[in-house]
Amino acid sequence: MGAHSCQSFRAAGRSPQSHRIVAQPFAAGRLPTATGYGLVNSHANPQTAELFGQNGRDVRLTYISIGTSDEQWPLAREPKRVAELNFGWLPCVHLPCVRLPFVGLLCVLLITVLLIVVHAFPAKFNPLTKILYEAFQVPRKVRLSLVQMSCSQSRDANVDKAVERITQAAAEGAQIVCLQELFTGPYPCQTEDHARFAWAEEIPGPTSERLQALAKQLQVVIVASLFERRAAGLYHNTAVVLDADGSLAGMYRKMHIPDDPLYYEKFYFTPGDLGFRVIPTRYAKLGVGVCWDQWYPEAARLFALAGAEILLYPTAIGWIHAEKAEFGEAQHAAWETMMRSHAIANGLWLGAPNRVGSEGDIEFWGQSFITGPNGQIVTRGKDQGEEIISAECDLELIDVVRTHWPFLRDRRIDAYADLTKRFLD
């Protein structure tokens, strides 16, 4: 113990010059019983010092050094004595020495509460979040997981499997979990069959409510694509976003509806009418599209302009058996490249979970992936087999990429009016 570890120490009402400190080392794990204070572990280095006042009275203090730290805390037997301990980076605090452990505990509790406030509420709902992030530069990193799985003819079995995968992802640290497109059953649009409408359900409904309870239990955000029955004769391909408190944070109805061989979605789904909304959640602001939406740069741009930090595209895409040999490689490359371009052009994180396995005449190619704001693939799944694809998304990287590739800054918004036209002829 020396002046380097305790820059100033004074008894109340006396000047520093009127005292001298004499250190007396003791063996680790032992403290003089006269002090009556102190918890010492195997790494502790307790010492005692006697402080002699002008009146001849002495106060025995115990200093405990934990680990490799040079910071030493005084604990006094006499509660009326007051000490000052200055670490240089903190202002001097005048408190009864006996209360210092309780002050430390209060500080820990205060910091814990502040961290809970920061992580529990996005800045949209709590301005304190933004202030704390800016003041303390808290890094914003989010663990994103994508569930890639095959689907059977049993709705209950598919939902049970999704619940298991979400639970597994949460146990591995996931904060946001995104399921593939229409995960409750086989992809319904290979044929135009009125019986398929029986797979639809209302929102809120049995599946969304079960996932809400799971989100609350696990404290994770869940993105789930459902066959929505909005009203009699009115159906949508809808993604729900369930926040970590179990609430319905928002929903997105698929805007772009395809009608291709074995993808006859126009027979089933009405185009969405909610627009390209960004959905704030506990961990990040999400822009959620569904499958065919992933081919449209206009949609990705609108999500970005609305403040999205992560783009998510629940997907069901694969090779038609008769075409795979000739076109398969190019089809997959185009799919992945298109979404990587969205990440680059908008400086955003992006995740695309895809189903896997063969259903009818389609082999769903899996290969779910997560890409960063610079377009580099962070992680990618296999083309066969079920798995959970996860990555840590550093949201601060968005600003780094956008300031080096300032595409948003240099947009000529005054020259884009013709984009609202079908074709320029």
Order of alpha helices (4+ residues) and beta strands (2+ residues): beta-beta-beta-beta-beta-beta-alpha-alpha-beta-alpha-beta-alpha-beta-beta-beta-beta-beta-beta-beta-alpha-beta-beta-alpha-beta-beta-beta-beta-beta-beta-alpha
